[in-house]
Amino acid sequence: MAIRKIVKLPDPILKKISQPVERVDDELRDLADDMIATMYDAPGIGLAAVQIGVLRRLLVVDIAKEEEPRSPQVFINPEIIWSSEELSEYEEGCLSIPEVFDNIQRPAEVRVSYLDRDGKPHETRYDGLMATVLQHEIDHLNGILFIDYLSRLKRGTIVRKFTKQARQQRENV
Ligand SMILES: [Zn+2]
């Protein structure tokens, strides 16, 4: 397992659409293991493949609390097939947009179809934090970031800040 570099705003790859996984094989499982290691190292509770620069429809999630045993889950080709009308609100952040947090409303419950790391299909209903994390991560596969739900003014301020930081880092190399 290797810890990969996490892609940060304003890298344009974050706005790209990820491609479906065609075969669940050892190469894909190795990629998932790297993503899990990278997520724990960050630390974060979810990571999409695009966040390490790989445009494939693959996510890893672990919402276990610090004192609980780790329980990483792999979602391949995840798709939201139903969402509730009822909304819930969580303060969201993103490993690709460090130190930015804001309250986002999303459907409180979702039903998600996906393949697990053995390629076995599932259809599962989620609520609470897991529903929010899965919607946040599936958005990544479609080039959508949580800041896209904020006002244009707020989003513009965040993007400008990260663009400026990236420019300064390039100049300092
Ligand atoms: Zn994110």
Residues whose N, C-alpha, C, O or C-beta is under 5 A from the ligand:
A	BS01	ZN	G93 C94 L95
